[in-house]
Amino acid sequence: MEEDEYIIPSGPLKGKRVEMASTAGIELFDHIAEEFMLRIFAFEAGDYLITDESSLYDFTGVDDMKLAVIYQKIRDEYGLDVSDLKSGRLLEIFVRIHDQQSDAR
């Protein structure tokens, strides 16, 4: 069995194989990811699981946050408008934050 696969041991999905999406991209921006999750969602490192496929849509409803509120928090915290990212993928947002920080140096 591969490292990123898990077979469910019990319950209605017993024996089904679950495969986790890659985290290779997220790991490249680990520091940005931790800071972002804390600043935007108030999640401490270890309180969440995100992969390269995770998106803002996965977090709508956290503390009753709507997508528009999340976009506004990102604008307020980072000065970035990410509403043009149709997928809302966190990895794409982290790349933008990284590029912005690199440009500021």
Steps between C-alpha positions, in 0.01 A plus 500: 500500500634844409571758767220731384232226500288384789250217520201576721490235773133517603162661443294527184810564288695208648766372262480801272828660405548871561782681326620835630581775255863606481639756744828558311401849386362603838822382664696744282306784661467351849576825684254697287236229545531503879484879518207516255292240684556682828431850365200410283334214689661519847624140462824408674745270324382144552132600526435449129597286203558664165626350176594635159131463408360690802308815422326787674174320428606232747494762776180687426279459801789509749368740762215562253745667259375549148734514199463879472610538863801275440599704192474820705715356781767406245489854357525647850779269619709470182387780269414239235182451300468127432136506390614439139623151592198293401638186667577688822794263550709586800819403320437766234435757773822403679694547175356852470590581858852366442538706182374811679746447785785438252416821313507695828859390572 
